[in-house]
């Protein structure tokens, strides 16, 4: 019988990863909600990825997004950035196009970009547009919408101040949006960040979420809060520790 070495190697990697995950889980008390400083320290300690893993937070909020006044969506610039280089695409013409280029936009254009995207090109992370360009950007709704890339005034990506929008996107801007179940996820940095910088980013984002609480939301607002790293285990965080 012929042995598939590729399959065996894959199984070995999975077994090693499972062993690393088990070892990481042993360091976490699943019955405890940690304060923010403890959670960040644990996230760094239990990370076993061989690359600079992303650190994320996930909230479950007691909101009803079917109600217009309980929808939570927006954007903010993290104090210490995300550690990720964003590829920014801008739909603009004339002076605004030049402004975007000078601010560091990776791609700037009009109908040419619409055609390129409709042909399958998606090598960008953020899309910004001036208001007058939304008529043509609207043709990309089926492509950009499902990927949360559609420009929106609420996230500051439909604006005449394209230079500021580009600079913020390059400098650590994140967007957030509650899904149908009231979950909100966001990047707060990389494992390589100093712990105090991750804590500062976490607290800054938490302030934004706290202030976004709808006046009509009843009961406990933050019902669950978890910190995690790429491939790493989830660490429950005490929302009252901020």
Secondary structure, 3 states (H helix, E strand, C coil): CCCCHHHHHHHHHHHHHHHHHHHHHCCCCCCCCECHHHHHHHHHHHCCCCCCCEEEEEEEECCCCCCHHHCCEEEEECCCCCCCCCCEEEECCHHHHHHHHHHCCCEEECHHHHHHHHCCCCCCCEEEECHHHHHHHHHHHHHHHHHCCCCCHHHCCECCCHHHHHHHHHCCEEEEECCCCCEEEEEEEECCCCHHHHHHHHHHHHHHHHHCCCCCCCCCCEEEEEEEECCCCCEEECHHHC
